[in-house]
Amino acid sequence: MKPIQVLFDEPLLRRLDADDEVRKMGRSAVLRRAAAEYLRKRRARTTAEAYRRAYSKDKGLGDEFAGWETEGAWPET
């Protein structure tokens, strides 16, 4: 692991330090998990946006696949 310096304003740092999980696991562990969760969510949002752009009604499936939209069938439940 590599040490880094992060600046927090005093009220936020007090709130962080008052948290039970931070007291049990330590600031670094909680902040590492928070950073990993942020990156996971960011990637999911980026991927979802790419799918929205690729399959939007404006673009559809493109000329190459025109007409195939109605060929699929869903199984009956």
C-alpha positions in Angstrom: 0.0 0.0 0.0 1.1 3.6 -0.6 0.4 6.3 2.0 -1.4 9.4 0.7 -2.4 12.7 2.2 -6.1 13.7 2.2 -7.5 16.9 3.5 -10.8 17.0 5.4 -12.6 19.9 6.9 -12.8 19.7 10.7 -16.6 19.0 10.9 -16.4 16.2 8.4 -13.4 14.7 10.1 -15.2 14.8 13.5 -18.2 13.0 12.0 -15.9 10.4 10.4 -14.0 9.8 13.6 -17.3 9.5 15.6 -18.4 6.6 13.4 -18.3 3.2 15.2 -17.0 1.4 12.1 -14.2 3.9 11.7 -13.2 3.5 15.4 -13.2 -0.3 15.0 -11.5 -0.6 11.6 -9.7 2.7 11.3 -9.9 5.6 8.9 -7.8 4.0 6.2 -9.8 0.8 5.9 -13.1 2.7 5.7 -11.8 5.2 3.2 -10.3 2.5 1.0 -13.7 0.7 1.0 -15.5 4.0 0.2 -13.1 4.7 -2.7 -13.6 1.2 -4.1 -17.4 1.5 -3.8 -17.2 4.9 -5.6 -15.2 3.5 -8.4 -17.6 0.5 -8.8 -20.6 2.8 -8.9 -18.9 5.1 -11.3 -18.0 2.2 -13.7 -21.6 0.9 -13.5 -23.0 4.4 -14.4 -20.5 4.8 -17.2 -21.4 1.3 -18.6 -25.1 2.0 -18.3 -24.7 5.3 -20.1 -22.8 3.6 -22.9 -25.6 1.1 -23.3 -28.2 3.9 -23.3 -26.3 5.7 -26.1 -25.7 2.6 -28.1 -29.3 1.3 -28.0 -31.2 4.5 -27.8 -34.3 4.9 -30.0 -32.6 7.6 -32.1 -29.9 5.2 -33.2 -31.6 1.8 -32.9 -29.6 -1.2 -34.1 -28.4 0.6 -37.2 -29.1 -0.1 -40.9 -27.3 -3.4 -40.8 -30.0 -4.9 -38.4 -33.0 -2.9 -39.6 -36.2 -5.0 -39.5 -35.0 -7.5 -36.9 -36.4 -5.7 -33.9 -39.8 -7.5 -34.3 -38.3 -11.0 -35.0 -37.6 -12.0 -31.4 -40.1 -13.8 -29.2 -40.4 -14.0 -25.5 -41.4 -17.3 -23.9 -44.8 -17.5 -22.3 -44.8 -17.6 -18.5 
